[in-house]
Amino acid sequence: MKLSSLILMLFSLNQWLFSEEPVAIISKLRGNVKHKIVSDNRYRSKTHLNTPIFSNSQIRTKDRAFSKVAYLDDGTVISIYPNTEVRIQGIVNNNMLLKQVDLINGIIRVNVMNQISGEFKLATPYSELRCNACNFWVTSEEFNGDQFIKVSGDAQVWNSSMDIKTELISDSTLISKEKMEFETFETPIENVKFLESLMLDADETSLQYKEDISVENTSATTTNIVVIKLKNAANVEREIIVTYTH
């Protein structure tokens, strides 16, 4: 092949690669976060806020790092916590994106907006989750398998090695492993606290509360009742009732 022909081919390939439209954007960064597009052999040394993300781009966070990726069509958000690696995908369909996130390893939280075109899909080494509108946590580790915690919405998990499916249940953790049946149990409080600590480190909102105050009066005293409603990272709501008289 002539040198001029080779240069022309490489130039055309380069133009094709970079003419592709981004599917998402990095909307938040903390610490050491790297990314690479499909044509890169290795991760780029530094990622910046508002970096456009093309389909099949990979993102990796190091210790105490955090990144948030938002899809451009509807604002579906992927929160990527420390020591995590993901691949972001998107295919245009009727001006909407068919979205897929591949969790290679680590911890993410996904908030999926209502999908008008198709379903959102999350793939891990062991499982596949699909939903139209949902919010959930997922952890994927080589030896411990996948752990899913539902926050809201309806989502279905499929284990391909066993060809079994199940729905995520509120306030519960679902474990999916290769060639093993699903395991579901109430999410331990220490796991909830761990997720909340990740959110606090990333400056993400973890606890929501509101106060309901009622007052009882007599001729001699006034009694106040304060009801504080708390909601944690696993969407579990509790009430703290405080009564005092003066």
C-alpha positions in Angstrom: 0.0 0.0 0.0 1.3 3.4 -0.9 2.1 5.8 1.9 -0.3 8.4 0.6 -3.1 5.8 0.5 -2.3 4.7 4.1 -2.4 8.3 5.3 -5.7 9.0 3.6 -7.2 5.8 5.2 -6.0 6.8 8.7 -7.3 10.3 8.2 -10.7 9.0 7.2 -10.8 6.6 10.1 -9.9 9.4 12.5 -12.7 11.6 11.1 -15.2 8.7 11.4 -14.2 8.1 15.1 -14.5 11.7 16.2 -17.6 12.5 14.2 -19.6 10.3 16.5 -21.9 12.2 18.9 -21.3 11.9 22.7 -24.0 10.0 24.6 -23.2 11.3 28.1 -21.2 13.9 30.0 -19.2 13.8 33.3 -21.2 16.0 35.6 -19.2 15.6 38.8 -15.7 14.6 39.8 -13.8 13.9 43.0 -10.2 12.6 43.2 -8.3 10.5 40.6 -10.7 9.6 37.8 -9.5 8.3 34.4 -11.3 7.4 31.2 -10.6 6.1 27.7 -12.5 6.0 24.4 -12.8 2.8 22.3 -9.8 3.7 20.2 -7.5 4.2 23.2 -5.0 1.5 24.3 -4.8 2.8 27.8 -6.6 5.2 30.2 -6.0 8.9 29.8 -4.0 10.4 32.7 -6.7 12.9 33.8 -10.4 13.4 33.3 -12.0 16.8 33.5 -15.5 18.0 34.5 -17.9 18.2 31.5 -15.8 15.7 29.5 -18.1 14.3 26.7 -18.5 10.5 26.9 -18.8 8.5 23.7 -20.4 5.1 23.4 -18.1 2.3 24.6 -16.0 4.7 26.7 -14.6 3.3 29.9 -14.3 5.1 33.2 -12.1 4.1 36.2 -12.0 5.6 39.7 -9.1 5.2 42.2 -9.1 5.2 46.0 -11.5 7.9 47.4 -12.4 9.0 43.9 -15.9 9.6 42.6 -17.5 10.4 39.2 -21.0 11.0 38.1 -22.1 10.5 34.5 -25.3 11.8 33.0 -26.9 10.7 29.8 -27.6 13.6 27.5 -31.1 12.7 26.3 -33.0 12.3 29.7 -30.5 12.8 32.5 -30.2 9.2 33.6 -27.3 9.2 36.1 -24.6 6.7 36.9 -22.7 7.5 40.2 -19.3 5.7 40.2 -17.7 5.2 43.6 -14.0 4.4 44.5 -12.1 1.6 42.9 -14.7 1.0 40.2 -14.5 0.5 36.4 -17.5 0.8 34.0 -18.2 1.0 30.3 -20.9 3.5 29.1 -22.9 2.6 26.0 -25.6 4.3 24.0 -27.3 3.7 20.7 -29.5 6.4 19.1 -33.1 5.2 18.4 -35.7 7.7 17.3 -33.7 10.5 18.8 -33.5 8.7 22.1 -30.7 6.6 23.5 -30.8 2.8 24.1 -28.6 2.8 27.2 -26.4 0.1 28.7 -23.8 0.3 31.4 -21.3 -2.5 31.9 -20.0 -2.7 35.5 -16.6 -4.4 35.2 -16.0 -4.2 39.0 -16.7 -2.0 41.9 -19.8 0.0 43.2 -22.2 2.2 41.4 -25.6 3.7 42.0 -27.9 4.1 39.0 -30.9 6.4 38.7 -32.8 5.6 35.5 -35.3 8.1 34.2 -38.4 6.7 32.5 -37.3 5.2 29.2 -39.5 6.0 26.3 -37.5 4.0 23.8 -36.6 0.5 25.0 -35.2 -0.5 28.4 -32.1 0.5 30.4 -29.7 -2.4 30.8 -26.9 -3.0 33.3 -24.5 -5.8 32.7 -22.0 -7.4 35.1 -19.8 -10.4 34.8 -22.5 -12.5 36.4 -25.9 -10.8 35.8 -28.1 -8.5 33.8 -30.6 -6.0 35.1 -33.3 -4.3 33.0 -35.8 -1.6 33.9 -37.7 1.3 32.5 -37.5 3.6 35.5 -35.6 2.5 38.6 -33.0 3.5 41.2 -30.6 1.0 42.7 -27.1 0.2 44.0 -25.0 -2.6 42.6 -21.6 -4.0 43.7 -19.7 -6.5 41.6 -16.7 -8.4 42.9 -14.8 -11.4 41.4 -15.2 -13.7 44.4 -18.4 -12.3 46.0 -20.6 -12.0 42.9 -23.1 -9.2 42.4 -25.1 -7.5 45.1 -28.2 -5.4 44.1 -30.1 -3.1 46.5 -33.3 -1.5 45.2 -34.0 2.2 46.1 -37.1 2.7 44.0 -38.9 1.5 40.8 -39.2 -2.0 39.3 -36.2 -3.9 38.0 -35.6 -7.5 36.9 -32.3 -9.3 37.3 -31.3 -12.3 35.1 -28.5 -14.7 35.9 -27.4 -16.1 32.6 -25.4 -19.1 34.0 -28.5 -20.4 35.7 -31.0 -18.9 33.2 -33.2 -17.6 36.1 -34.9 -14.2 36.7 -36.2 -12.4 39.7 -37.5 -8.9 40.7 -35.7 -6.6 43.1 -37.4 -6.2 46.5 -37.4 -3.1 48.6 -35.2 -3.0 51.7 -33.5 -6.2 50.6 -30.2 -7.3 49.0 -30.1 -9.7 46.1 -26.9 -11.7 45.5 -26.3 -13.2 42.1 -23.3 -15.5 41.5 -22.1 -17.7 38.7 -23.9 -21.1 38.6 -25.7 -20.4 41.9 -29.4 -19.7 42.8 -30.3 -16.1 43.8 -30.0 -15.3 47.5 -32.2 -12.5 49.0 -32.0 -11.1 52.6 -32.9 -7.9 54.5 -30.1 -5.4 53.9 -27.9 -5.3 57.1 -27.7 -1.9 58.8 -23.9 -1.9 58.5 -24.2 -2.2 54.7 -26.6 0.8 54.7 -24.2 2.8 56.8 -21.3 1.9 54.4 -23.3 3.2 51.4 -24.2 6.3 53.3 -20.5 6.9 54.1 -19.6 6.6 50.4 -22.3 9.3 49.6 -21.0 11.6 52.3 -17.4 11.3 51.0 -18.7 12.2 47.5 -20.8 15.1 48.8 -24.0 13.3 47.7 -27.2 13.6 49.6 -27.7 10.6 51.9 -30.3 11.4 54.5 -33.6 13.2 54.0 -35.7 14.4 56.9 -38.7 16.6 57.9 -40.2 17.6 61.1 -43.8 17.4 62.2 -44.4 19.6 65.3 -47.5 19.5 67.4 -48.2 21.5 70.5 -50.4 20.7 73.5 -51.2 23.6 75.9 -52.6 23.7 79.4 -52.9 26.5 81.8 -49.5 25.6 83.4 -47.4 23.9 80.8 -46.8 23.6 77.1 -46.0 20.2 75.6 -44.2 19.9 72.3 -44.0 16.8 70.2 -41.4 16.6 67.4 -41.5 13.8 64.8 -38.4 13.5 62.7 -38.6 11.3 59.6 -35.4 9.9 58.3 -34.7 8.1 55.0 -31.4 6.3 54.4 -29.5 5.2 51.3 -31.5 2.0 51.0 -34.8 4.1 51.0 -35.8 2.8 54.5 -37.8 5.3 56.4 -37.8 5.6 60.2 -39.4 8.1 62.7 -37.8 9.6 65.8 -40.4 11.1 68.2 -39.2 13.6 70.8 -41.6 15.0 73.5 -40.7 17.9 75.8 -42.6 20.1 78.2 -41.9 23.6 79.4 
